[in-house]
Amino acid sequence: MTRGGTPGGAGTGSPGPGRGPMMAGPVLEKAHSFGPSMKRLVTRLMAYRLRMITVLSAIVGSVVLLAVAPRILGHATDLIFNGIVGRELPAGISKAEAVQGLRDRGQDMLADMVSAMDLTPGVGIDFTAVGQTLLIVAVCYAASSLLSWLAFTVLNVVVVRTITQLRAEIEAKVHRLPLRYYDASARGDLLSRVTNDLDNLSQSLQQTISQFVNSVLTVIALLVVMIWISPLLALIAVVTVPLAVVATAVIARRSKPHFIAQWSSTGKLNAQIEEAFTGHELVKVFGRQREVEDTFDERNEKLYQSSWRAQFISGMVMPTIMFLGNLNYVAIAVVGGLRVASGSLSLGEVQAFIQYSRQFTQPLTQIGSMINLMQSGVASAERIFEILDAEEEIGDPDDPQSPAVSRGEITFEDVSFRYGEDRPLIEDLSLVARPGHMVAIVGPTGAGKTTLVNLIMRFYDVDSGRILLDGVDTRQMTRDDLRERTGMVLQDSWLFGGTIYDNIAYGDPTASRAEVLEAARLSHVDHFVRTLPDGYETVLDDEGGGVSAGERQLITIARAFLAKPVILILDEATSSVDTRTELLIQQAMANLRADRTSFVIAHRLSTIRDADTIIVMEDGHIVEQGDHEQLLAAEGAYCRLYRSQFAGAMDTE
């Protein structure tokens, strides 16, 4: 964080000529397939191993109880059915005699069924046994629900903590990314990744993981029980599974590109909205509302098309599986009825099997319904991992150095820098800025003025040569150490949501109230603040609403005053204030510059006449160097710039 300036140079905005090409940026390692991204997510979840074991154990217990309950319920059905049939048979005889009597009457099918039943002729329903059986079933279902709730609750904690950790990693990563990454990225798309995509991933994980594991285990458990009851009926039940798997895989493969396009379109739309809202006044001034609306409509339509296709294709999974499940149900009902009639199975076993078949289809249906959520979540995860995998700026040295005495001398030794391989910007630049001197940097747009100060701040690292601060190579210093010695005020004022006092105190959190007010007085903030109803406690939003553009700039200058940096960088810092205020600021800065080095980037040459050294840059080279009078006398590039600004006044003279 830069003392007295905007954090990390964020206020520099997108680079124009001399600030870096928009196409330059880090090479991202993108996850292009479902498997690797899902594996990374599972690895993160397994960091909470004990909780995940609890989740899996609870799900296994819940599934086992759900698998056992229908079999027990089938026994209750057998008790009732056996009682009904037994009551219709003559009392006082054995079951064998009853079966033989049925065969003697030619009722062989009924005799086969009775022979397979556990009954006593003449005895009706044993309601005590039925009640005990139903109680056991109720306990199984209640315990299964409790375990399912436990699994969901614990998993929810794991997911929330995982997302919280991801969010913290992204926040830390953002501060480690080089400035060129932001130059190459749309701000709205970046915000969409760290907000919308994270929220979507969180919801996807919460809604799919427990259900997915539960569904898979349920399929396995039910398959085992069904084979135990009847291998033939189990075979009929699983015939549809390969068809369901193939259908799901085909549909998922076709829907994934649309989910990726959906979230990519979301990011682009957010970027366009953020840009339009930020430049709302400019859009109005140039009458470009229709163009902005057309661009919005075009991107909104792309988002609609990708979202509609993704949801439509993935939505075909559930109806397909339900259709196959219904065919399966009909086949089991027919074959099961024949098996009961032949005495191969009891009615309770067929009832249990039918219930199992419905339960067997349900998890497959749930898996199908979760495909769209999983695809959407993984698509968001890929966009998040792109940020986490982005190339970071060069780290601080293991054994950092620091100037023994802070004097503020800056030395450029044969410095070269380029944003792109084919676009050299600064070549073999050498310069010495003496302590306490004011160094003004002037030149046409794209000459490399802002790039020069960005190199001082190490927002970018030089390609060759070196920059020394009080004799120490800035690359051998930590960035925090370098930037704590530097204050920076940019052309675009940056304020955060808070009071005017807090915005000034941001330059030095340890400063006393008296020091904050003194900085405000020196920067001429005190005068206009006292005219506000709430004074220094006036609350500003992050756009500085409530004060004018010039007043916002004065607040940022006061912030820099409070930091008392060894090096002061002003990048067109007075461009938003009126001429009278500008003169007052220059007078105040004369005191601030004592024993400090100042770099001033200016287009209005009237503001830097008293500079100790004026550097004229063209195409990344210093073409002239000297004070105001010397450069005018040389009648070179500076003289041409000066005459272009003051031609009218010179003609009058």
C-alpha positions as CSV (number, residue, x, y, z in Angstrom):
1,M,0.0,0.0,0.0
2,T,1.4,3.4,-1.0
3,R,1.5,5.9,1.7
4,G,-0.3,9.1,0.8
5,G,-1.5,7.7,-2.5
6,T,-3.8,5.1,-3.9
7,P,-3.2,1.5,-2.8
8,G,-1.0,-0.3,-5.2
9,G,-1.4,2.3,-7.9
10,A,-4.9,1.1,-8.5
11,G,-5.9,4.6,-9.4
12,T,-3.8,4.7,-12.4
13,G,-6.5,3.1,-14.4
14,S,-6.0,1.4,-17.7
15,P,-2.8,2.3,-19.4
16,G,-2.8,4.5,-22.4
17,P,0.3,5.2,-24.5
18,G,3.2,5.2,-22.2
19,R,1.3,3.1,-19.5
20,G,1.4,-0.3,-21.1
21,P,-0.6,-2.0,-23.8
22,M,-4.0,-3.4,-22.9
23,M,-3.1,-6.7,-24.6
24,A,-0.1,-7.2,-22.3
25,G,-0.8,-9.5,-19.3
26,P,0.1,-12.7,-17.5
27,V,-0.4,-16.0,-19.2
28,L,-3.1,-17.9,-17.3
29,E,-3.1,-21.6,-16.7
30,K,-6.7,-22.5,-17.5
31,A,-8.6,-25.6,-16.3
32,H,-10.4,-26.8,-19.4
33,S,-12.0,-30.0,-18.2
34,F,-14.3,-31.1,-15.5
35,G,-12.0,-33.6,-13.9
36,P,-9.0,-31.5,-12.8
37,S,-11.1,-28.7,-11.5
38,M,-13.3,-31.1,-9.5
39,K,-10.2,-32.8,-8.2
40,R,-8.9,-29.5,-6.9
41,L,-12.2,-28.8,-5.2
42,V,-12.3,-32.2,-3.5
43,T,-8.7,-31.7,-2.4
44,R,-9.7,-28.5,-0.7
45,L,-12.7,-30.1,1.0
46,M,-10.5,-32.9,2.3
47,A,-8.4,-30.4,4.1
48,Y,-11.2,-30.8,6.7
49,R,-10.6,-34.5,6.9
50,L,-12.3,-35.3,10.2
51,R,-15.4,-33.4,9.3
52,M,-15.6,-35.1,5.9
53,I,-15.2,-38.5,7.6
54,T,-18.1,-37.5,9.8
55,V,-20.2,-36.5,6.7
56,L,-19.4,-39.8,4.9
57,S,-20.1,-41.9,8.0
58,A,-23.5,-40.2,8.6
59,I,-24.4,-40.6,4.9
60,V,-23.5,-44.3,5.0
61,G,-25.5,-44.8,8.1
62,S,-28.5,-43.0,6.6
63,V,-28.3,-45.0,3.4
64,V,-28.1,-48.3,5.2
65,L,-31.1,-47.5,7.3
66,L,-33.1,-46.4,4.2
67,A,-32.1,-49.7,2.5
68,V,-33.1,-51.9,5.4
69,A,-36.4,-50.2,6.2
70,P,-38.4,-51.4,3.0
71,R,-37.3,-54.9,3.7
72,I,-38.6,-54.7,7.2
73,L,-41.8,-53.1,6.0
74,G,-42.2,-55.9,3.5
75,H,-42.2,-58.3,6.5
76,A,-45.1,-56.3,8.0
77,T,-47.0,-56.7,4.7
78,D,-46.3,-60.5,4.8
79,L,-47.7,-60.6,8.4
80,I,-50.9,-58.9,7.3
81,F,-51.3,-60.9,4.0
82,N,-50.5,-64.2,5.8
83,G,-53.1,-63.4,8.5
84,I,-55.7,-62.7,5.9
85,V,-55.1,-65.9,3.9
86,G,-54.7,-68.0,7.1
87,R,-58.0,-66.8,8.4
88,E,-59.7,-68.1,5.3
89,L,-58.3,-71.6,5.7
90,P,-60.0,-74.3,7.9
91,A,-58.8,-74.2,11.5
92,G,-57.4,-77.2,13.3
93,I,-55.3,-78.5,10.4
94,S,-51.7,-78.1,9.5
95,K,-50.4,-75.9,6.6
96,A,-49.4,-79.1,4.7
97,E,-53.0,-80.4,4.9
98,A,-54.4,-77.1,3.8
99,V,-52.1,-77.1,0.7
100,Q,-53.0,-80.6,-0.1
101,G,-56.7,-79.8,0.1
102,L,-56.2,-76.9,-2.4
103,R,-54.4,-79.2,-4.8
104,D,-57.2,-81.8,-4.5
105,R,-59.7,-79.1,-5.5
106,G,-57.5,-78.2,-8.5
107,Q,-56.2,-74.9,-7.1
108,D,-52.5,-75.7,-7.8
109,M,-51.4,-72.0,-8.2
110,L,-53.0,-71.0,-4.9
111,A,-51.5,-74.1,-3.3
112,D,-48.0,-73.1,-4.5
113,M,-48.5,-69.6,-3.0
114,V,-49.8,-70.9,0.3
115,S,-46.9,-73.4,0.6
116,A,-44.4,-70.5,0.4
117,M,-46.2,-68.5,3.1
118,D,-45.6,-68.5,6.8
119,L,-49.1,-69.0,8.2
120,T,-51.3,-71.1,10.5
121,P,-54.7,-72.1,9.1
122,G,-57.5,-70.5,10.9
123,V,-55.3,-67.9,12.6
124,G,-55.8,-64.2,11.6
125,I,-53.4,-61.2,11.6
126,D,-50.9,-60.9,14.5
127,F,-51.3,-57.2,15.2
128,T,-48.8,-57.2,18.0
129,A,-46.0,-58.4,15.6
130,V,-47.2,-56.0,12.9
131,G,-47.1,-53.1,15.4
132,Q,-43.5,-54.0,16.5
133,T,-42.4,-54.3,12.9
134,L,-43.9,-50.9,12.0
135,L,-42.2,-49.3,15.1
136,I,-38.8,-50.6,13.9
137,V,-39.5,-49.1,10.5
138,A,-40.4,-45.8,12.0
139,V,-37.2,-45.8,14.1
140,C,-35.1,-46.6,10.9
141,Y,-36.6,-43.7,9.0
142,A,-36.2,-41.3,11.9
143,A,-32.6,-42.3,12.5
144,S,-31.9,-42.0,8.7
145,S,-33.3,-38.5,8.6
146,L,-31.3,-37.5,11.7
147,L,-28.1,-38.8,10.2
148,S,-28.9,-37.1,6.9
149,W,-29.4,-33.8,8.7
150,L,-26.1,-34.2,10.5
151,A,-24.3,-34.9,7.3
152,F,-25.8,-31.8,5.6
153,T,-25.0,-29.6,8.6
154,V,-21.4,-30.6,8.9
155,L,-20.9,-30.5,5.1
156,N,-22.4,-27.0,5.1
157,V,-19.7,-25.9,7.6
158,V,-17.0,-27.5,5.5
159,V,-18.2,-25.8,2.3
160,V,-18.6,-22.4,4.0
161,R,-15.1,-22.6,5.4
162,T,-13.7,-23.7,2.1
163,I,-15.3,-20.8,0.3
164,T,-14.1,-18.5,3.0
165,Q,-10.5,-19.8,2.6
166,L,-10.9,-19.4,-1.2
167,R,-12.1,-15.9,-0.8
168,A,-9.1,-15.1,1.5
169,E,-6.7,-16.6,-1.0
170,I,-8.1,-14.6,-3.8
171,E,-7.9,-11.4,-1.7
172,A,-4.2,-12.2,-0.9
173,K,-3.6,-13.2,-4.6
174,V,-5.0,-9.9,-5.8
175,H,-2.3,-8.0,-3.8
176,R,0.4,-10.3,-5.3
177,L,-0.6,-9.8,-8.9
178,P,1.5,-7.4,-11.0
179,L,-0.1,-4.1,-12.2
180,R,0.1,-5.5,-15.8
181,Y,-2.6,-8.1,-14.8
182,Y,-5.1,-5.3,-14.0
183,D,-4.1,-3.4,-17.1
184,A,-5.1,-6.5,-19.2
185,S,-8.3,-7.3,-17.3
186,A,-11.7,-5.8,-17.3
187,R,-12.5,-4.6,-13.8
188,G,-16.1,-5.8,-14.0
189,D,-15.1,-9.3,-15.1
190,L,-12.6,-9.5,-12.3
191,L,-15.2,-8.4,-9.7
192,S,-17.6,-11.0,-11.2
193,R,-15.1,-13.8,-10.6
194,V,-14.5,-12.9,-7.0
195,T,-18.2,-12.3,-6.2
196,N,-20.7,-14.0,-8.5
197,D,-18.5,-17.0,-9.3
198,L,-17.6,-17.6,-5.7
199,D,-21.2,-17.4,-4.6
200,N,-22.3,-19.7,-7.4
201,L,-19.5,-22.2,-6.5
202,S,-20.7,-22.1,-2.8
203,Q,-24.3,-22.8,-3.7
204,S,-23.3,-25.6,-6.1
205,L,-21.1,-27.3,-3.5
206,Q,-23.8,-27.0,-0.8
207,Q,-26.5,-28.4,-3.0
208,T,-24.7,-31.2,-4.8
209,I,-21.9,-32.8,-2.7
210,S,-24.0,-34.4,0.0
211,Q,-26.8,-35.4,-2.4
212,F,-24.3,-36.8,-4.9
213,V,-22.5,-39.0,-2.3
214,N,-25.9,-40.0,-0.9
215,S,-27.2,-40.9,-4.3
216,V,-24.1,-43.0,-5.2
217,L,-24.1,-44.9,-1.9
218,T,-27.9,-45.4,-2.2
219,V,-27.6,-46.9,-5.6
220,I,-24.9,-49.4,-4.3
221,A,-26.8,-50.3,-1.2
222,L,-30.1,-50.8,-3.0
223,L,-28.4,-52.9,-5.6
224,V,-27.0,-55.2,-3.0
225,V,-30.4,-55.6,-1.3
226,M,-32.3,-56.2,-4.6
227,I,-29.8,-58.9,-5.6
228,W,-30.4,-60.5,-2.2
229,I,-34.2,-60.5,-2.7
230,S,-34.3,-61.6,-6.4
231,P,-31.4,-61.7,-8.9
232,L,-33.8,-61.8,-11.8
233,L,-35.7,-58.6,-10.7
234,A,-32.4,-57.0,-9.9
235,L,-31.2,-57.7,-13.4
236,I,-34.3,-56.0,-14.8
237,A,-33.8,-53.0,-12.5
238,V,-30.2,-52.4,-13.6
239,V,-30.8,-52.8,-17.3
240,T,-31.8,-49.1,-17.5
241,V,-28.7,-47.9,-15.5
242,P,-26.2,-48.0,-18.5
243,L,-28.8,-46.2,-20.6
244,A,-29.2,-43.5,-17.9
245,V,-25.5,-43.1,-17.6
246,V,-24.9,-42.8,-21.3
247,A,-27.8,-40.3,-21.6
248,T,-26.4,-38.3,-18.7
249,A,-22.9,-38.3,-20.1
250,V,-24.0,-37.2,-23.5
251,I,-26.2,-34.4,-22.2
252,A,-23.5,-33.2,-19.7
253,R,-20.9,-33.1,-22.5
254,R,-23.2,-30.9,-24.7
255,S,-24.2,-28.6,-21.8
256,K,-20.8,-27.8,-20.4
257,P,-19.6,-25.4,-23.1
258,H,-22.8,-23.4,-22.6
259,F,-22.3,-23.2,-18.9
260,I,-18.7,-21.9,-19.5
261,A,-20.1,-19.4,-22.0
262,Q,-22.8,-18.4,-19.5
263,W,-20.3,-17.3,-16.8
264,S,-18.0,-15.8,-19.3
265,S,-20.8,-13.7,-20.7
266,T,-21.8,-12.8,-17.1
267,G,-18.3,-11.4,-16.5
268,K,-18.3,-9.5,-19.8
269,L,-21.8,-8.0,-19.1
270,N,-20.7,-7.0,-15.6
271,A,-17.6,-5.3,-17.1
272,Q,-19.7,-3.4,-19.6
273,I,-22.2,-2.3,-16.9
274,E,-19.4,-1.2,-14.5
275,E,-17.8,0.8,-17.3
276,A,-21.1,2.4,-18.4
277,F,-22.0,3.3,-14.8
278,T,-18.6,4.7,-14.0
279,G,-18.5,6.8,-17.1
280,H,-22.2,7.7,-17.0
281,E,-21.7,11.4,-17.2
282,L,-19.3,11.0,-20.1
283,V,-21.8,8.8,-21.9
284,K,-24.5,11.5,-21.5
285,V,-22.2,14.3,-22.7
286,F,-21.3,12.5,-25.9
287,G,-24.8,11.2,-26.5
288,R,-23.7,7.6,-26.6
289,Q,-26.6,6.2,-24.6
290,R,-28.0,4.3,-27.6
291,E,-24.6,2.7,-28.3
292,V,-24.2,1.7,-24.7
293,E,-27.7,0.2,-24.7
294,D,-27.0,-1.6,-27.9
295,T,-23.8,-3.1,-26.5
296,F,-25.7,-4.1,-23.3
297,D,-28.5,-5.7,-25.3
298,E,-26.0,-7.6,-27.5
299,R,-24.1,-9.0,-24.5
300,N,-27.3,-9.6,-22.5
301,E,-28.7,-11.5,-25.5
302,K,-25.5,-13.6,-25.5
303,L,-25.9,-14.3,-21.8
304,Y,-29.5,-15.3,-22.4
305,Q,-28.7,-17.6,-25.2
306,S,-25.9,-19.4,-23.4
307,S,-28.0,-19.6,-20.2
308,W,-31.0,-20.9,-22.0
309,R,-29.1,-23.5,-23.9
310,A,-27.2,-24.6,-20.8
311,Q,-30.4,-25.0,-18.8
312,F,-32.4,-26.5,-21.6
313,I,-29.8,-29.2,-22.5
314,S,-29.0,-30.1,-18.8
315,G,-32.7,-30.1,-18.0
316,M,-33.2,-33.0,-20.4
317,V,-31.4,-35.3,-17.9
318,M,-34.1,-35.7,-15.3
319,P,-37.0,-36.4,-17.8
320,T,-34.9,-38.9,-19.6
321,I,-34.0,-40.8,-16.4
322,M,-37.6,-40.6,-15.2
323,F,-38.8,-42.1,-18.4
324,L,-36.4,-45.0,-18.1
325,G,-37.3,-45.4,-14.5
326,N,-41.0,-45.7,-15.3
327,L,-40.3,-48.4,-17.9
328,N,-38.3,-50.2,-15.3
329,Y,-41.2,-50.0,-12.8
330,V,-43.7,-51.5,-15.2
331,A,-41.3,-54.5,-16.0
332,I,-40.7,-55.2,-12.3
333,A,-44.4,-55.0,-11.4
334,V,-45.3,-57.5,-14.1
335,V,-42.5,-60.0,-13.4
336,G,-42.9,-59.6,-9.7
337,G,-46.6,-60.4,-9.8
338,L,-45.8,-63.6,-11.7
339,R,-43.2,-64.6,-9.2
340,V,-45.7,-64.1,-6.3
341,A,-48.3,-66.2,-8.1
342,S,-45.7,-69.0,-8.6
343,G,-44.7,-68.9,-4.9
344,S,-41.1,-67.9,-5.7
345,L,-41.5,-64.6,-3.8
346,S,-43.8,-63.4,-1.1
347,L,-46.0,-60.4,-1.6
348,G,-44.0,-58.4,1.0
349,E,-40.7,-59.2,-0.9
350,V,-42.2,-57.9,-4.2
351,Q,-43.6,-54.8,-2.4
352,A,-40.2,-54.1,-0.9
353,F,-38.5,-54.7,-4.3
354,I,-40.9,-52.3,-6.0
355,Q,-40.1,-49.7,-3.4
356,Y,-36.4,-50.4,-3.9
357,S,-36.8,-50.0,-7.6
358,R,-38.4,-46.6,-7.1
359,Q,-35.7,-45.6,-4.6
360,F,-33.1,-47.0,-7.1
361,T,-34.3,-44.7,-9.8
362,Q,-34.6,-41.6,-7.5
363,P,-30.9,-41.2,-6.8
364,L,-30.2,-41.6,-10.5
365,T,-32.8,-38.8,-11.1
366,Q,-31.1,-36.7,-8.5
367,I,-27.7,-37.2,-10.0
368,G,-29.2,-36.1,-13.3
369,S,-30.8,-33.0,-11.8
370,M,-27.5,-32.1,-10.2
371,I,-25.6,-32.2,-13.4
372,N,-26.5,-28.6,-14.3
373,L,-25.5,-27.4,-10.9
374,M,-22.2,-29.2,-10.9
375,Q,-21.4,-28.0,-14.5
376,S,-22.2,-24.5,-13.5
377,G,-20.2,-24.7,-10.3
378,V,-17.2,-26.2,-12.0
379,A,-17.3,-23.5,-14.7
380,S,-17.2,-20.9,-11.9
381,A,-14.4,-22.8,-10.2
382,E,-12.3,-22.7,-13.4
383,R,-12.7,-18.9,-13.6
384,I,-11.6,-18.7,-10.0
385,F,-8.6,-20.9,-10.5
386,E,-7.5,-18.8,-13.4
387,I,-6.9,-16.0,-10.9
388,L,-5.2,-18.2,-8.4
389,D,-3.0,-19.7,-11.1
390,A,-2.1,-16.3,-12.6
391,E,1.6,-15.3,-12.7
392,E,2.5,-13.3,-9.6
393,E,4.8,-10.4,-9.4
394,I,8.4,-11.1,-8.4
395,G,8.7,-11.7,-4.7
396,D,10.8,-9.7,-2.2
397,P,14.4,-10.7,-1.8
398,D,15.2,-13.3,0.9
399,D,17.8,-10.9,2.4
400,P,16.4,-7.5,1.8
401,Q,18.5,-4.3,2.1
402,S,17.4,-0.9,3.3
403,P,19.1,2.5,3.0
404,A,21.0,3.4,6.2
405,V,20.0,7.0,5.9
406,S,16.8,8.2,4.1
407,R,17.8,11.2,2.0
408,G,15.5,10.6,-1.0
409,E,18.2,10.4,-3.7
410,I,16.9,8.5,-6.8
411,T,19.4,7.3,-9.4
412,F,18.5,5.7,-12.8
413,E,21.4,3.8,-14.2
414,D,21.0,2.7,-17.9
415,V,17.3,1.7,-17.3
416,S,15.4,0.0,-20.1
417,F,11.8,-1.1,-20.0
418,R,9.1,-2.3,-22.4
419,Y,5.5,-3.5,-22.0
420,G,5.8,-5.8,-24.9
421,E,8.6,-7.6,-26.6
422,D,8.1,-5.6,-29.8
423,R,7.4,-2.3,-28.2
424,P,10.4,-0.7,-26.5
425,L,9.4,2.3,-24.3
426,I,12.4,3.4,-22.2
427,E,15.9,2.7,-23.3
428,D,19.2,3.4,-21.5
429,L,17.8,6.1,-19.3
430,S,20.2,7.6,-16.8
431,L,19.1,10.2,-14.3
432,V,20.0,11.5,-10.8
433,A,17.4,13.2,-8.6
434,R,19.1,15.0,-5.7
435,P,17.6,15.0,-2.2
436,G,15.3,17.9,-1.7
437,H,15.0,18.7,-5.4
438,M,11.9,19.0,-7.3
439,V,12.1,17.1,-10.6
440,A,9.5,17.9,-13.2
441,I,8.8,15.4,-16.0
442,V,7.2,16.8,-19.1
443,G,6.6,15.5,-22.6
444,P,3.9,14.5,-25.0
445,T,1.4,11.8,-24.3
446,G,3.0,8.3,-24.5
447,A,6.5,9.7,-23.8
448,G,6.9,7.4,-20.7
449,K,6.4,9.9,-17.9
450,T,4.0,7.8,-15.8
451,T,6.0,4.7,-16.6
452,L,9.0,6.4,-15.1
453,V,7.3,6.9,-11.7
454,N,5.7,3.4,-11.9
455,L,9.2,2.0,-12.2
456,I,10.3,4.0,-9.1
457,M,7.4,2.5,-7.2
458,R,8.1,-1.0,-8.5
459,F,4.6,-1.3,-10.0
460,Y,6.7,-2.7,-12.8
461,D,10.3,-4.0,-12.7
462,V,13.0,-2.7,-15.1
463,D,14.1,-5.0,-17.9
464,S,17.8,-3.9,-17.6
465,G,19.8,-1.4,-15.6
466,R,18.8,-0.5,-12.1
467,I,17.1,2.2,-9.9
468,L,18.8,3.2,-6.7
469,L,17.2,4.8,-3.6
470,D,19.9,6.3,-1.5
471,G,22.4,3.9,-3.0
472,V,20.4,0.8,-2.6
473,D,18.9,-1.1,-5.6
474,T,15.1,-0.9,-5.2
475,R,14.9,-4.6,-6.3
476,Q,16.9,-5.5,-3.2
477,M,14.3,-3.7,-0.9
478,T,11.0,-5.0,0.1
479,R,8.1,-3.3,-1.7
480,D,6.6,-2.3,1.7
481,D,9.9,-0.6,2.7
482,L,10.1,1.2,-0.7
483,R,6.5,2.4,-0.7
484,E,6.5,3.4,2.9
485,R,9.2,6.0,1.9
486,T,7.1,7.2,-1.0
487,G,3.9,9.2,-1.3
488,M,1.9,9.3,-4.5
489,V,-0.9,11.6,-5.6
490,L,-2.5,10.6,-8.9
491,Q,-4.5,12.6,-11.4
492,D,-7.6,10.4,-10.6
493,S,-8.4,11.1,-6.9
494,W,-9.2,8.0,-4.9
495,L,-11.3,8.2,-1.7
496,F,-12.9,5.3,0.2
497,G,-16.3,5.3,1.9
498,G,-15.8,7.1,5.3
499,T,-15.3,10.5,6.8
500,I,-13.0,13.2,5.5
501,Y,-10.9,12.8,8.6
502,D,-10.5,9.1,8.0
503,N,-9.5,9.6,4.4
504,I,-6.8,12.1,5.4
505,A,-5.6,9.9,8.3
506,Y,-5.2,7.0,5.9
507,G,-1.8,8.5,5.0
508,D,-0.5,7.7,8.5
509,P,-2.8,5.7,10.9
510,T,-0.5,6.5,13.8
511,A,-0.8,10.3,13.4
512,S,-2.4,12.4,16.1
513,R,-5.5,14.5,15.4
514,A,-3.4,17.6,15.6
515,E,-1.1,16.2,12.8
516,V,-4.1,15.3,10.7
517,L,-5.6,18.8,11.0
518,E,-2.2,20.4,10.3
519,A,-1.9,18.4,7.1
520,A,-5.4,19.5,6.1
521,R,-4.4,23.1,6.8
522,L,-1.3,22.9,4.7
523,S,-3.2,21.4,1.8
524,H,-6.0,24.0,2.1
525,V,-8.6,21.3,3.0
526,D,-9.3,22.9,6.3
527,H,-11.0,26.0,4.8
528,F,-13.7,24.2,2.8
529,V,-14.2,21.4,5.4
530,R,-15.2,23.9,8.0
531,T,-18.0,25.1,5.8
532,L,-19.6,21.7,5.8
533,P,-22.3,20.9,8.4
534,D,-20.4,17.9,9.8
535,G,-16.9,19.2,9.2
536,Y,-14.3,16.5,9.3
537,E,-16.9,13.9,10.2
538,T,-18.6,14.4,6.8
539,V,-19.1,10.9,5.4
540,L,-18.1,10.4,1.7
541,D,-18.9,7.5,-0.5
542,D,-16.2,5.7,-2.5
543,E,-16.8,8.1,-5.4
544,G,-16.2,11.1,-3.1
545,G,-19.9,12.3,-3.4
546,G,-20.6,15.5,-1.5
547,V,-17.4,17.4,-2.5
548,S,-16.2,18.7,-5.8
549,A,-13.5,17.1,-7.9
550,G,-11.0,19.7,-6.9
551,E,-11.8,19.2,-3.2
552,R,-11.4,15.5,-3.6
553,Q,-8.0,16.1,-5.0
554,L,-7.1,18.3,-2.1
555,I,-8.0,15.6,0.4
556,T,-5.7,13.1,-1.4
557,I,-2.9,15.7,-1.3
558,A,-3.5,16.2,2.4
559,R,-3.2,12.4,2.8
560,A,0.2,12.6,1.1
561,F,1.2,15.6,3.3
562,L,0.4,13.5,6.4
563,A,2.5,10.6,5.3
564,K,5.7,12.8,5.2
565,P,7.4,10.6,2.6
566,V,11.0,10.8,1.6
567,I,9.9,10.8,-2.1
568,L,6.8,12.6,-3.3
569,I,5.3,11.7,-6.7
570,L,2.6,14.0,-8.1
571,D,1.1,12.7,-11.4
572,E,-0.9,15.6,-12.7
573,A,-2.1,16.1,-9.1
574,T,-3.2,19.7,-9.5
575,S,-5.1,19.2,-12.7
576,S,-8.5,19.2,-11.0
577,V,-8.1,22.4,-8.9
578,D,-8.6,26.0,-9.9
579,T,-5.6,28.3,-10.6
580,R,-5.8,30.1,-7.2
581,T,-5.9,26.8,-5.3
582,E,-3.1,25.5,-7.4
583,L,-0.9,28.4,-6.4
584,L,-1.7,27.9,-2.8
585,I,-0.8,24.2,-3.1
586,Q,2.5,25.1,-4.7
587,Q,3.3,27.4,-1.8
588,A,2.5,24.7,0.8
589,M,4.6,22.1,-1.1
590,A,7.6,24.4,-0.9
591,N,7.7,23.6,2.8
592,L,6.9,19.9,2.3
593,R,9.7,19.5,-0.2
594,A,12.4,20.4,2.3
595,D,14.9,17.5,2.5
596,R,12.6,15.5,0.2
597,T,12.7,14.5,-3.4
598,S,9.7,15.4,-5.5
599,F,8.7,14.0,-8.9
600,V,6.0,16.0,-10.7
601,I,4.4,15.0,-13.9
602,A,2.8,18.0,-15.5
603,H,1.2,19.1,-18.7
604,R,0.7,22.7,-17.6
605,L,4.2,24.0,-17.7
606,S,3.2,27.0,-15.6
607,T,3.1,24.7,-12.5
608,I,6.7,23.6,-12.7
609,R,8.6,26.8,-13.5
610,D,10.3,26.7,-10.1
611,A,11.4,23.1,-10.5
612,D,15.1,22.4,-9.7
613,T,15.3,20.1,-12.7
614,I,13.0,19.7,-15.7
615,I,13.2,16.5,-17.7
616,V,11.8,16.4,-21.2
617,M,10.9,13.0,-22.4
618,E,10.1,11.8,-25.9
619,D,9.6,8.1,-26.8
620,G,11.1,6.9,-23.6
621,H,14.3,9.0,-23.9
622,I,15.4,12.1,-22.0
623,V,15.9,14.6,-24.8
624,E,16.5,17.7,-22.5
625,Q,17.4,18.4,-18.9
626,G,17.8,21.6,-17.0
627,D,15.9,24.4,-15.3
628,H,13.1,26.5,-16.8
629,E,15.4,29.3,-18.0
630,Q,18.1,27.0,-19.4
631,L,15.6,25.0,-21.4
632,L,13.9,28.1,-22.8
633,A,17.3,29.4,-23.9
634,A,18.1,26.1,-25.6
635,E,15.1,26.5,-27.8
636,G,14.6,22.8,-28.0
637,A,11.7,20.4,-27.3
638,Y,10.8,22.2,-24.0
639,C,10.7,25.5,-25.7
640,R,8.3,24.2,-28.3
641,L,6.0,22.8,-25.7
642,Y,6.1,26.0,-23.8
643,R,5.3,28.1,-26.8
644,S,2.4,25.8,-27.8
645,Q,0.8,26.5,-24.4
646,F,1.5,30.2,-24.1
647,A,1.5,31.3,-27.8
648,G,-1.2,33.8,-27.1
649,A,0.5,35.4,-24.2
650,M,3.8,35.5,-26.0
651,D,2.3,37.1,-29.1
652,T,0.7,39.8,-26.9
653,E,4.1,40.5,-25.4
